[in-house]
Amino acid sequence: MENIISTIENIVKQQKVVFIGSVDSEGFPNMKAMLMARKREGLRTFYLTTNTSSMRVSQFQKNNKSCLYFCDCDNFKGIMLKGVVEVLTDAKHKEMIWQDGDTEYYKEGVTDPDYCVLKFTAISGRFYSYYGSENFIIE
């Protein structure tokens, strides 16, 4: 299992895009590509930026169940992490992942009310590789 976790960590580190899933008001899954998390703590916690006014934020405020999917297309490997999302609007978290150039998306800067942080916390995952798959728990 340690070898699989190491492989998963390497795949996640190489990604520029992550796919995030939410649940809409009718109970259907929705998927969206986003820029990779600005900060992460192992495979457990990921911090992403988005617009507070987005459909995804509205969905997470009603149902926080989510997943993240990472894809190594060249080697046909994938990782799905299952967990929950918190929508954070406090200054501490917004400042923690703010980067130069973010004013392109959030004109008022780090205090822009349309800027928030999505904190994804994983509880388990599934690794797909070589036509097989394996579940794992996030410790």
N, CA, C and O atoms as a GROMACS GRO file, in nm:
protein
  556
    1MET      N    1   0.082  -0.120   0.000
    1MET     CA    2   0.000   0.000   0.000
    1MET      C    3   0.087   0.126   0.000
    1MET      O    4   0.050   0.227  -0.062
    2GLU      N    5   0.200   0.122   0.068
    2GLU     CA    6   0.289   0.238   0.073
    2GLU      C    7   0.338   0.277  -0.066
    2GLU      O    8   0.351   0.395  -0.098
    3ASN      N    9   0.367   0.177  -0.150
    3ASN     CA   10   0.411   0.201  -0.287
    3ASN      C   11   0.301   0.270  -0.369
    3ASN      O   12   0.330   0.360  -0.448
    4ILE      N   13   0.175   0.227  -0.349
    4ILE     CA   14   0.062   0.288  -0.420
    4ILE      C   15   0.046   0.434  -0.378
    4ILE      O   16   0.026   0.521  -0.462
    5ILE      N   17   0.055   0.461  -0.248
    5ILE     CA   18   0.041   0.599  -0.198
    5ILE      C   19   0.150   0.687  -0.256
    5ILE      O   20   0.125   0.802  -0.293
    6SER      N   21   0.272   0.635  -0.265
    6SER     CA   22   0.384   0.710  -0.324
    6SER      C   23   0.356   0.741  -0.471
    6SER      O   24   0.380   0.853  -0.517
    7THR      N   25   0.306   0.643  -0.545
    7THR     CA   26   0.269   0.663  -0.685
    7THR      C   27   0.160   0.768  -0.698
    7THR      O   28   0.167   0.856  -0.784
    8ILE      N   29   0.059   0.759  -0.613
    8ILE     CA   30  -0.052   0.855  -0.615
    8ILE      C   31  -0.001   0.996  -0.588
    8ILE      O   32  -0.036   1.090  -0.659
    9GLU      N   33   0.082   1.010  -0.484
    9GLU     CA   34   0.140   1.141  -0.450
    9GLU      C   35   0.213   1.200  -0.571
    9GLU      O   36   0.199   1.319  -0.600
   10ASN      N   37   0.292   1.119  -0.641
   10ASN     CA   38   0.367   1.167  -0.758
   10ASN      C   39   0.274   1.212  -0.870
   10ASN      O   40   0.299   1.315  -0.933
   11ILE      N   41   0.168   1.137  -0.895
   11ILE     CA   42   0.072   1.176  -0.999
   11ILE      C   43   0.006   1.309  -0.962
   11ILE      O   44  -0.006   1.398  -1.045
   12VAL      N   45  -0.038   1.321  -0.837
   12VAL     CA   46  -0.106   1.444  -0.792
   12VAL      C   47  -0.012   1.564  -0.805
   12VAL      O   48  -0.054   1.670  -0.851
   13LYS      N   49   0.114   1.548  -0.765
   13LYS     CA   50   0.213   1.658  -0.772
   13LYS      C   51   0.231   1.712  -0.913
   13LYS      O   52   0.259   1.830  -0.931
   14GLN      N   53   0.217   1.626  -1.013
   14GLN     CA   54   0.244   1.665  -1.152
   14GLN      C   55   0.126   1.734  -1.220
   14GLN      O   56   0.140   1.784  -1.332
   15GLN      N   57   0.011   1.739  -1.156
   15GLN     CA   58  -0.109   1.790  -1.222
   15GLN      C   59  -0.118   1.942  -1.221
   15GLN      O   60  -0.076   2.007  -1.125
   16LYS      N   61  -0.171   1.996  -1.327
   16LYS     CA   62  -0.199   2.141  -1.336
   16LYS      C   63  -0.349   2.165  -1.322
   16LYS      O   64  -0.392   2.276  -1.289
   17VAL      N   65  -0.427   2.060  -1.346
   17VAL     CA   66  -0.573   2.068  -1.342
   17VAL      C   67  -0.625   1.954  -1.254
   17VAL      O   68  -0.570   1.844  -1.253
   18VAL      N   69  -0.730   1.983  -1.180
   18VAL     CA   70  -0.799   1.883  -1.102
   18VAL      C   71  -0.948   1.892  -1.136
   18VAL      O   72  -0.999   2.002  -1.161
   19PHE      N   73  -1.016   1.781  -1.137
   19PHE     CA   74  -1.160   1.780  -1.162
   19PHE      C   75  -1.229   1.768  -1.027
   19PHE      O   76  -1.195   1.682  -0.946
   20ILE      N   77  -1.327   1.855  -1.004
   20ILE     CA   78  -1.399   1.854  -0.877
   20ILE      C   79  -1.546   1.823  -0.903
   20ILE      O   80  -1.607   1.876  -0.996
   21GLY      N   81  -1.601   1.738  -0.818
   21GLY     CA   82  -1.740   1.698  -0.832
   21GLY      C   83  -1.826   1.757  -0.722
   21GLY      O   84  -1.783   1.770  -0.608
   22SER      N   85  -1.948   1.791  -0.759
   22SER     CA   86  -2.046   1.840  -0.663
   22SER      C   87  -2.179   1.774  -0.696
   22SER      O   88  -2.191   1.701  -0.795
   23VAL      N   89  -2.280   1.799  -0.612
   23VAL     CA   90  -2.412   1.742  -0.631
   23VAL      C   91  -2.511   1.857  -0.649
   23VAL      O   92  -2.514   1.950  -0.568
   24ASP      N   93  -2.592   1.852  -0.756
   24ASP     CA   94  -2.686   1.962  -0.780
   24ASP      C   95  -2.815   1.942  -0.701
   24ASP      O   96  -2.830   1.842  -0.630
   25SER      N   97  -2.907   2.035  -0.712
   25SER     CA   98  -3.030   2.033  -0.634
   25SER      C   99  -3.121   1.915  -0.667
   25SER      O  100  -3.210   1.882  -0.589
   26GLU      N  101  -3.099   1.852  -0.783
   26GLU     CA  102  -3.178   1.735  -0.821
   26GLU      C  103  -3.107   1.604  -0.786
   26GLU      O  104  -3.157   1.496  -0.817
   27GLY      N  105  -2.991   1.614  -0.720
   27GLY     CA  106  -2.916   1.496  -0.679
   27GLY      C  107  -2.823   1.439  -0.783
   27GLY      O  108  -2.768   1.331  -0.764
   28PHE      N  109  -2.804   1.511  -0.895
   28PHE     CA  110  -2.716   1.463  -1.001
   28PHE      C  111  -2.572   1.512  -0.977
   28PHE      O  112  -2.551   1.623  -0.928
   29PRO      N  113  -2.475   1.428  -1.012
   29PRO     CA  114  -2.336   1.472  -1.000
   29PRO      C  115  -2.302   1.576  -1.107
   29PRO      O  116  -2.352   1.569  -1.220
   30ASN      N  117  -2.219   1.671  -1.070
   30ASN     CA  118  -2.167   1.772  -1.162
   30ASN      C  119  -2.015   1.768  -1.152
   30ASN      O  120  -1.961   1.750  -1.042
   31MET      N  121  -1.946   1.786  -1.263
   31MET     CA  122  -1.800   1.782  -1.264
   31MET      C  123  -1.746   1.907  -1.330
   31MET      O  124  -1.804   1.957  -1.426
   32LYS      N  125  -1.636   1.957  -1.278
   32LYS     CA  126  -1.575   2.078  -1.333
   32LYS      C  127  -1.423   2.068  -1.322
   32LYS      O  128  -1.370   2.021  -1.221
   33ALA      N  129  -1.354   2.112  -1.426
   33ALA     CA  130  -1.208   2.121  -1.420
   33ALA      C  131  -1.171   2.253  -1.354
   33ALA      O  132  -1.230   2.357  -1.382
   34MET      N  133  -1.072   2.248  -1.266
   34MET     CA  134  -1.023   2.368  -1.198
   34MET      C  135  -0.871   2.366  -1.199
   34MET      O  136  -0.808   2.262  -1.218
   35LEU      N  137  -0.812   2.483  -1.177
   35LEU     CA  138  -0.668   2.487  -1.158
   35LEU      C  139  -0.633   2.408  -1.033
   35LEU      O  140  -0.710   2.405  -0.937
   36MET      N  141  -0.518   2.344  -1.034
   36MET     CA  142  -0.475   2.260  -0.923
   36MET      C  143  -0.477   2.339  -0.792
   36MET      O  144  -0.463   2.461  -0.791
   37ALA      N  145  -0.493   2.268  -0.684
   37ALA     CA  146  -0.495   2.328  -0.551
   37ALA      C  147  -0.370   2.411  -0.527
   37ALA      O  148  -0.260   2.372  -0.564
   38ARG      N  149  -0.389   2.526  -0.466
   38ARG     CA  150  -0.276   2.614  -0.434
   38ARG      C  151  -0.193   2.559  -0.318
   38ARG      O  152  -0.072   2.581  -0.310
   39LYS      N  153  -0.261   2.489  -0.231
   39LYS     CA  154  -0.193   2.430  -0.115
   39LYS      C  155  -0.261   2.298  -0.088
   39LYS      O  156  -0.381   2.281  -0.109
   40ARG      N  157  -0.180   2.204  -0.040
   40ARG     CA  158  -0.238   2.077   0.001
   40ARG      C  159  -0.159   2.021   0.117
   40ARG      O  160  -0.041   2.052   0.136
   41GLU      N  161  -0.226   1.937   0.193
   41GLU     CA  162  -0.163   1.869   0.305
   41GLU      C  163  -0.176   1.720   0.276
   41GLU      O  164  -0.279   1.658   0.305
   42GLY      N  165  -0.069   1.663   0.218
   42GLY     CA  166  -0.072   1.524   0.178
   42GLY      C  167  -0.185   1.498   0.080
   42GLY      O  168  -0.207   1.576  -0.012
   43LEU      N  169  -0.255   1.388   0.099
   43LEU     CA  170  -0.370   1.357   0.016
   43LEU      C  171  -0.500   1.387   0.089
   43LEU      O  172  -0.609   1.359   0.037
   44ARG      N  173  -0.492   1.443   0.210
   44ARG     CA  174  -0.610   1.467   0.290
   44ARG      C  175  -0.678   1.601   0.261
   44ARG      O  176  -0.800   1.606   0.246
   45THR      N  177  -0.601   1.709   0.252
   45THR     CA  178  -0.661   1.843   0.245
   45THR      C  179  -0.606   1.920   0.126
   45THR      O  180  -0.485   1.928   0.104
   46PHE      N  181  -0.699   1.978   0.048
   46PHE     CA  182  -0.665   2.056  -0.070
   46PHE      C  183  -0.736   2.190  -0.061
   46PHE      O  184  -0.854   2.196  -0.025
   47TYR      N  185  -0.666   2.298  -0.094
   47TYR     CA  186  -0.723   2.434  -0.093
   47TYR      C  187  -0.724   2.488  -0.236
   47TYR      O  188  -0.619   2.501  -0.299
   48LEU      N  189  -0.843   2.520  -0.285
   48LEU     CA  190  -0.860   2.570  -0.422
   48LEU      C  191  -0.927   2.708  -0.417
   48LEU      O  192  -0.996   2.740  -0.320
   49THR      N  193  -0.906   2.788  -0.520
   49THR     CA  194  -0.972   2.918  -0.529
   49THR      C  195  -1.088   2.912  -0.626
   49THR      O  196  -1.086   2.836  -0.723
   50THR      N  197  -1.191   2.993  -0.598
   50THR     CA  198  -1.303   3.004  -0.691
   50THR      C  199  -1.383   3.130  -0.659
   50THR      O  200  -1.355   3.200  -0.562
   51ASN      N  201  -1.481   3.155  -0.742
   51ASN     CA  202  -1.569   3.270  -0.721
   51ASN      C  203  -1.681   3.233  -0.624
   51ASN      O  204  -1.746   3.130  -0.639
   52THR      N  205  -1.703   3.318  -0.527
   52THR     CA  206  -1.809   3.298  -0.429
   52THR      C  207  -1.945   3.288  -0.499
   52THR      O  208  -2.033   3.216  -0.453
   53SER      N  209  -1.961   3.361  -0.608
   53SER     CA  210  -2.088   3.364  -0.680
   53SER      C  211  -2.108   3.245  -0.774
   53SER      O  212  -2.210   3.239  -0.844
   54SER      N  213  -2.014   3.151  -0.777
   54SER     CA  214  -2.022   3.040  -0.871
   54SER      C  215  -2.131   2.939  -0.834
   54SER      O  216  -2.170   2.926  -0.718
   55MET      N  217  -2.176   2.868  -0.936
   55MET     CA  218  -2.274   2.761  -0.916
   55MET      C  219  -2.219   2.655  -0.820
   55MET      O  220  -2.292   2.603  -0.736
   56ARG      N  221  -2.091   2.623  -0.834
   56ARG     CA  222  -2.029   2.519  -0.752
   56ARG      C  223  -2.037   2.556  -0.604
   56ARG      O  224  -2.068   2.471  -0.520
   57VAL      N  225  -2.008   2.682  -0.570
   57VAL     CA  226  -2.014   2.724  -0.429
   57VAL      C  227  -2.157   2.708  -0.377
   57VAL      O  228  -2.177   2.661  -0.265
   58SER      N  229  -2.253   2.748  -0.455
   58SER     CA  230  -2.393   2.732  -0.416
   58SER      C  231  -2.426   2.585  -0.390
   58SER      O  232  -2.495   2.553  -0.293
   59GLN      N  233  -2.377   2.497  -0.474
   59GLN     CA  234  -2.402   2.354  -0.456
   59GLN      C  235  -2.335   2.301  -0.330
   59GLN      O  236  -2.396   2.225  -0.255
   60PHE      N  237  -2.211   2.342  -0.304
   60PHE     CA  238  -2.140   2.295  -0.184
   60PHE      C  239  -2.205   2.346  -0.056
   60PHE      O  240  -2.202   2.278   0.046
   61GLN      N  241  -2.264   2.465  -0.061
   61GLN     CA  242  -2.330   2.518   0.057
   61GLN      C  243  -2.456   2.439   0.092
   61GLN      O  244  -2.499   2.437   0.207
   62LYS      N  245  -2.515   2.373  -0.008
   62LYS     CA  246  -2.634   2.290   0.014
   62LYS      C  247  -2.600   2.144   0.041
   62LYS      O  248  -2.671   2.076   0.115
   63ASN      N  249  -2.492   2.096  -0.019
   63ASN     CA  250  -2.450   1.957  -0.005
   63ASN      C  251  -2.299   1.954  -0.018
   63ASN      O  252  -2.246   1.975  -0.128
   64ASN      N  253  -2.229   1.929   0.091
   64ASN     CA  254  -2.082   1.940   0.089
   64ASN      C  255  -2.010   1.814   0.041
   64ASN      O  256  -1.887   1.811   0.041
   65LYS      N  257  -2.084   1.711   0.000
   65LYS     CA  258  -2.019   1.590  -0.050
   65LYS      C  259  -1.954   1.620  -0.186
   65LYS      O  260  -2.011   1.689  -0.270
   66SER      N  261  -1.834   1.566  -0.203
   66SER     CA  262  -1.757   1.601  -0.321
   66SER      C  263  -1.656   1.491  -0.355
   66SER      O  264  -1.641   1.393  -0.282
   67CYS      N  265  -1.589   1.511  -0.467
   67CYS     CA  266  -1.476   1.426  -0.503
   67CYS      C  267  -1.378   1.511  -0.585
   67CYS      O  268  -1.416   1.610  -0.647
   68LEU      N  269  -1.254   1.469  -0.583
   68LEU     CA  270  -1.151   1.525  -0.670
   68LEU      C  271  -1.102   1.411  -0.758
   68LEU      O  272  -1.091   1.297  -0.712
   69TYR      N  273  -1.071   1.442  -0.885
   69TYR     CA  274  -1.018   1.340  -0.975
   69TYR      C  275  -0.893   1.394  -1.043
   69TYR      O  276  -0.892   1.505  -1.096
   70PHE      N  277  -0.789   1.314  -1.040
   70PHE     CA  278  -0.661   1.347  -1.102
   70PHE      C  279  -0.634   1.242  -1.208
   70PHE      O  280  -0.657   1.123  -1.186
   71CYS      N  281  -0.586   1.286  -1.324
   71CYS     CA  282  -0.568   1.194  -1.435
   71CYS      C  283  -0.428   1.206  -1.494
   71CYS      O  284  -0.384   1.315  -1.533
   72ASP      N  285  -0.359   1.093  -1.500
   72ASP     CA  286  -0.233   1.082  -1.572
   72ASP      C  287  -0.268   1.018  -1.706
   72ASP      O  288  -0.263   0.896  -1.721
   73CYS      N  289  -0.304   1.102  -1.802
   73CYS     CA  290  -0.353   1.054  -1.932
   73CYS      C  291  -0.248   0.975  -2.009
   73CYS      O  292  -0.282   0.879  -2.078
   74ASP      N  293  -0.122   1.013  -1.997
   74ASP     CA  294  -0.016   0.946  -2.071
   74ASP      C  295   0.000   0.800  -2.030
   74ASP      O  296   0.033   0.714  -2.112
   75ASN      N  297  -0.024   0.771  -1.902
   75ASN     CA  298  -0.005   0.635  -1.850
   75ASN      C  299  -0.136   0.568  -1.811
   75ASN      O  300  -0.136   0.462  -1.749
   76PHE      N  301  -0.246   0.631  -1.847
   76PHE     CA  302  -0.379   0.578  -1.820
   76PHE      C  303  -0.396   0.538  -1.674
   76PHE      O  304  -0.433   0.424  -1.643
   77LYS      N  305  -0.368   0.636  -1.584
   77LYS     CA  306  -0.385   0.616  -1.439
   77LYS      C  307  -0.471   0.730  -1.388
   77LYS      O  308  -0.468   0.841  -1.441
   78GLY      N  309  -0.548   0.702  -1.285
   78GLY     CA  310  -0.632   0.804  -1.227
   78GLY      C  311  -0.651   0.783  -1.078
   78GLY      O  312  -0.639   0.672  -1.027
   79ILE      N  313  -0.681   0.892  -1.010
   79ILE     CA  314  -0.706   0.889  -0.868
   79ILE      C  315  -0.834   0.965  -0.840
   79ILE      O  316  -0.848   1.080  -0.883
   80MET      N  317  -0.927   0.903  -0.770
   80MET     CA  318  -1.045   0.974  -0.723
   80MET      C  319  -1.038   0.978  -0.571
   80MET      O  320  -1.021   0.876  -0.505
   81LEU      N  321  -1.052   1.099  -0.518
   81LEU     CA  322  -1.060   1.117  -0.374
   81LEU      C  323  -1.203   1.156  -0.340
   81LEU      O  324  -1.260   1.244  -0.404
   82LYS      N  325  -1.260   1.090  -0.240
   82LYS     CA  326  -1.396   1.119  -0.196
   82LYS      C  327  -1.388   1.192  -0.063
   82LYS      O  328  -1.310   1.154   0.025
   83GLY      N  329  -1.470   1.298  -0.048
   83GLY     CA  330  -1.467   1.374   0.076
   83GLY      C  331  -1.572   1.482   0.082
   83GLY      O  332  -1.678   1.472   0.019
   84VAL      N  333  -1.541   1.587   0.157
   84VAL     CA  334  -1.634   1.698   0.176
   84VAL      C  335  -1.562   1.830   0.150
   84VAL      O  336  -1.439   1.840   0.160
   85VAL      N  337  -1.642   1.932   0.116
   85VAL     CA  338  -1.588   2.066   0.088
   85VAL      C  339  -1.645   2.166   0.186
   85VAL      O  340  -1.764   2.163   0.219
   86GLU      N  341  -1.558   2.255   0.234
   86GLU     CA  342  -1.600   2.371   0.311
   86GLU      C  343  -1.573   2.494   0.225
   86GLU      O  344  -1.469   2.503   0.160
   87VAL      N  345  -1.667   2.588   0.224
   87VAL     CA  346  -1.648   2.715   0.154
   87VAL      C  347  -1.597   2.814   0.258
   87VAL      O  348  -1.668   2.847   0.354
   88LEU      N  349  -1.474   2.862   0.240
   88LEU     CA  350  -1.410   2.952   0.337
   88LEU      C  351  -1.400   3.093   0.280
   88LEU      O  352  -1.353   3.113   0.168
   89THR      N  353  -1.445   3.189   0.358
   89THR     CA  354  -1.440   3.329   0.314
   89THR      C  355  -1.362   3.416   0.412
   89THR      O  356  -1.358   3.538   0.396
   90ASP      N  357  -1.300   3.356   0.511
   90ASP     CA  358  -1.225   3.434   0.611
   90ASP      C  359  -1.091   3.480   0.554
   90ASP      O  360  -1.035   3.419   0.463
   91ALA      N  361  -1.041   3.590   0.609
   91ALA     CA  362  -0.917   3.652   0.559
   91ALA      C  363  -0.798   3.557   0.569
   91ALA      O  364  -0.714   3.554   0.479
   92LYS      N  365  -0.789   3.481   0.677
   92LYS     CA  366  -0.673   3.392   0.697
   92LYS      C  367  -0.656   3.295   0.579
   92LYS      O  368  -0.546   3.284   0.524
   93HIS      N  369  -0.762   3.227   0.542
   93HIS     CA  370  -0.751   3.128   0.434
   93HIS      C  371  -0.737   3.195   0.297
   93HIS      O  372  -0.665   3.145   0.211
   94LYS      N  373  -0.806   3.307   0.277
   94LYS     CA  374  -0.794   3.377   0.149
   94LYS      C  375  -0.651   3.426   0.128
   94LYS      O  376  -0.597   3.416   0.017
   95GLU      N  377  -0.590   3.480   0.232
   95GLU     CA  378  -0.452   3.529   0.222
   95GLU      C  379  -0.354   3.413   0.206
   95GLU      O  380  -0.252   3.426   0.139
   96MET      N  381  -0.385   3.300   0.268
   96MET     CA  382  -0.295   3.184   0.267
   96MET      C  383  -0.265   3.136   0.124
   96MET      O  384  -0.153   3.094   0.096
   97ILE      N  385  -0.364   3.143   0.034
   97ILE     CA  386  -0.340   3.090  -0.100
   97ILE      C  387  -0.343   3.196  -0.210
   97ILE      O  388  -0.335   3.162  -0.328
   98TRP      N  389  -0.355   3.322  -0.172
   98TRP     CA  390  -0.354   3.431  -0.270
   98TRP      C  391  -0.221   3.433  -0.343
   98TRP      O  392  -0.116   3.411  -0.282
   99GLN      N  393  -0.224   3.459  -0.474
   99GLN     CA  394  -0.102   3.470  -0.554
   99GLN      C  395  -0.104   3.596  -0.638
   99GLN      O  396  -0.210   3.648  -0.672
  100ASP      N  397   0.016   3.645  -0.670
  100ASP     CA  398   0.026   3.757  -0.763
  100ASP      C  399  -0.046   3.719  -0.892
  100ASP      O  400  -0.035   3.606  -0.939
  101GLY      N  401  -0.119   3.811  -0.948
  101GLY     CA  402  -0.192   3.784  -1.070
  101GLY      C  403  -0.337   3.745  -1.047
  101GLY      O  404  -0.415   3.740  -1.142
  102ASP      N  405  -0.374   3.717  -0.922
  102ASP     CA  406  -0.512   3.677  -0.894
  102ASP      C  407  -0.612   3.790  -0.916
  102ASP      O  408  -0.733   3.766  -0.926
  103THR      N  409  -0.564   3.913  -0.924
  103THR     CA  410  -0.655   4.024  -0.951
  103THR      C  411  -0.716   4.014  -1.090
  103THR      O  412  -0.813   4.084  -1.120
  104GLU      N  413  -0.661   3.929  -1.175
  104GLU     CA  414  -0.723   3.905  -1.305
  104GLU      C  415  -0.863   3.846  -1.287
  104GLU      O  416  -0.954   3.873  -1.365
  105TYR      N  417  -0.880   3.766  -1.183
  105TYR     CA  418  -1.007   3.701  -1.155
  105TYR      C  419  -1.086   3.771  -1.044
  105TYR      O  420  -1.209   3.769  -1.043
  106TYR      N  421  -1.014   3.832  -0.951
  106TYR     CA  422  -1.075   3.897  -0.834
  106TYR      C  423  -1.025   4.041  -0.829
  106TYR      O  424  -0.924   4.072  -0.765
  107LYS      N  425  -1.098   4.128  -0.898
  107LYS     CA  426  -1.054   4.266  -0.923
  107LYS      C  427  -1.024   4.345  -0.796
  107LYS      O  428  -0.938   4.433  -0.796
  108GLU      N  429  -1.096   4.315  -0.686
  108GLU     CA  430  -1.077   4.390  -0.562
  108GLU      C  431  -0.966   4.333  -0.474
  108GLU      O  432  -0.948   4.377  -0.360
  109GLY      N  433  -0.893   4.237  -0.527
  109GLY     CA  434  -0.781   4.179  -0.451
  109GLY      C  435  -0.827   4.074  -0.352
  109GLY      O  436  -0.937   4.019  -0.362
  110VAL      N  437  -0.740   4.047  -0.257
  110VAL     CA  438  -0.762   3.939  -0.161
  110VAL      C  439  -0.890   3.958  -0.078
  110VAL      O  440  -0.944   3.861  -0.025
  111THR      N  441  -0.938   4.082  -0.066
  111THR     CA  442  -1.060   4.108   0.011
  111THR      C  443  -1.186   4.107  -0.076
  111THR      O  444  -1.295   4.134  -0.027
  112ASP      N  445  -1.170   4.076  -0.205
  112ASP     CA  446  -1.285   4.072  -0.296
  112ASP      C  447  -1.391   3.977  -0.242
  112ASP      O  448  -1.361   3.860  -0.214
  113PRO      N  449  -1.514   4.022  -0.226
  113PRO     CA  450  -1.619   3.934  -0.174
  113PRO      C  451  -1.652   3.818  -0.269
  113PRO      O  452  -1.715   3.720  -0.228
  114ASP      N  453  -1.611   3.829  -0.396
  114ASP     CA  454  -1.636   3.720  -0.491
  114ASP      C  455  -1.520   3.622  -0.497
  114ASP      O  456  -1.515   3.538  -0.588
  115TYR      N  457  -1.428   3.631  -0.403
  115TYR     CA  458  -1.314   3.538  -0.394
  115TYR      C  459  -1.332   3.453  -0.268
  115TYR      O  460  -1.352   3.506  -0.159
  116CYS      N  461  -1.325   3.322  -0.284
  116CYS     CA  462  -1.332   3.234  -0.168
  116CYS      C  463  -1.241   3.114  -0.188
  116CYS      O  464  -1.184   3.095  -0.296
  117VAL      N  465  -1.228   3.036  -0.084
  117VAL     CA  466  -1.142   2.918  -0.083
  117VAL      C  467  -1.230   2.795  -0.064
  117VAL      O  468  -1.318   2.793   0.022
  118LEU      N  469  -1.206   2.694  -0.145
  118LEU     CA  470  -1.270   2.565  -0.124
  118LEU      C  471  -1.169   2.476  -0.054
  118LEU      O  472  -1.061   2.450  -0.106
  119LYS      N  473  -1.206   2.428   0.064
  119LYS     CA  474  -1.121   2.336   0.139
  119LYS      C  475  -1.181   2.197   0.124
  119LYS      O  476  -1.287   2.168   0.180
  120PHE      N  477  -1.113   2.112   0.048
  120PHE     CA  478  -1.157   1.975   0.028
  120PHE      C  479  -1.084   1.886   0.127
  120PHE      O  480  -0.962   1.890   0.136
  121THR      N  481  -1.159   1.805   0.202
  121THR     CA  482  -1.100   1.710   0.296
  121THR      C  483  -1.139   1.569   0.253
  121THR      O  484  -1.257   1.534   0.253
  122ALA      N  485  -1.040   1.490   0.216
  122ALA     CA  486  -1.062   1.354   0.167
  122ALA      C  487  -1.079   1.257   0.283
  122ALA      O  488  -1.020   1.272   0.390
  123ILE      N  489  -1.164   1.154   0.258
  123ILE     CA  490  -1.180   1.047   0.356
  123ILE      C  491  -1.135   0.912   0.298
  123ILE      O  492  -1.093   0.822   0.372
  124SER      N  493  -1.146   0.899   0.167
  124SER     CA  494  -1.104   0.775   0.103
  124SER      C  495  -1.074   0.802  -0.044
  124SER      O  496  -1.098   0.912  -0.095
  125GLY      N  497  -1.023   0.701  -0.110
  125GLY     CA  498  -0.990   0.718  -0.250
  125GLY      C  499  -0.994   0.588  -0.326
  125GLY      O  500  -1.014   0.480  -0.269
  126ARG      N  501  -0.976   0.601  -0.456
  126ARG     CA  502  -0.969   0.485  -0.545
  126ARG      C  503  -0.863   0.516  -0.650
  126ARG      O  504  -0.864   0.622  -0.712
  127PHE      N  505  -0.774   0.422  -0.669
  127PHE     CA  506  -0.664   0.436  -0.764
  127PHE      C  507  -0.688   0.342  -0.881
  127PHE      O  508  -0.709   0.222  -0.863
  128TYR      N  509  -0.684   0.398  -1.003
  128TYR     CA  510  -0.706   0.321  -1.125
  128TYR      C  511  -0.573   0.311  -1.201
  128TYR      O  512  -0.508   0.412  -1.227
  129SER      N  513  -0.534   0.188  -1.236
  129SER     CA  514  -0.408   0.170  -1.306
  129SER      C  515  -0.403   0.032  -1.369
  129SER      O  516  -0.445  -0.067  -1.308
  130TYR      N  517  -0.350   0.025  -1.492
  130TYR     CA  518  -0.329  -0.104  -1.560
  130TYR      C  519  -0.456  -0.190  -1.559
  130TYR      O  520  -0.451  -0.309  -1.527
  131TYR      N  521  -0.567  -0.130  -1.594
  131TYR     CA  522  -0.694  -0.200  -1.608
  131TYR      C  523  -0.746  -0.260  -1.477
  131TYR      O  524  -0.829  -0.351  -1.478
  132GLY      N  525  -0.698  -0.208  -1.368
  132GLY     CA  526  -0.745  -0.251  -1.236
  132GLY      C  527  -0.762  -0.131  -1.146
  132GLY      O  528  -0.724  -0.020  -1.182
  133SER      N  529  -0.820  -0.153  -1.030
  133SER     CA  530  -0.839  -0.043  -0.937
  133SER      C  531  -0.831  -0.094  -0.793
  133SER      O  532  -0.848  -0.212  -0.766
  134GLU      N  533  -0.805   0.000  -0.704
  134GLU     CA  534  -0.790  -0.036  -0.563
  134GLU      C  535  -0.839   0.080  -0.477
  134GLU      O  536  -0.806   0.196  -0.502
  135ASN      N  537  -0.919   0.047  -0.376
  135ASN     CA  538  -0.965   0.147  -0.280
  135ASN      C  539  -0.859   0.169  -0.175
  135ASN      O  540  -0.781   0.079  -0.145
  136PHE      N  541  -0.857   0.289  -0.117
  136PHE     CA  542  -0.766   0.316  -0.005
  136PHE      C  543  -0.831   0.418   0.087
  136PHE      O  544  -0.917   0.496   0.045
  137ILE      N  545  -0.790   0.417   0.212
  137ILE     CA  546  -0.839   0.510   0.313
  137ILE      C  547  -0.733   0.618   0.331
  137ILE      O  548  -0.613   0.590   0.330
  138ILE      N  549  -0.778   0.741   0.349
  138ILE     CA  550  -0.686   0.852   0.375
  138ILE      C  551  -0.660   0.858   0.524
  138ILE      O  552  -0.752   0.872   0.604
  139GLU      N  553  -0.534   0.847   0.561
  139GLU     CA  554  -0.496   0.849   0.704
  139GLU      C  555  -0.449   0.986   0.743
  139GLU      O  556  -0.413   1.009   0.859
   0.00000   0.00000   0.00000
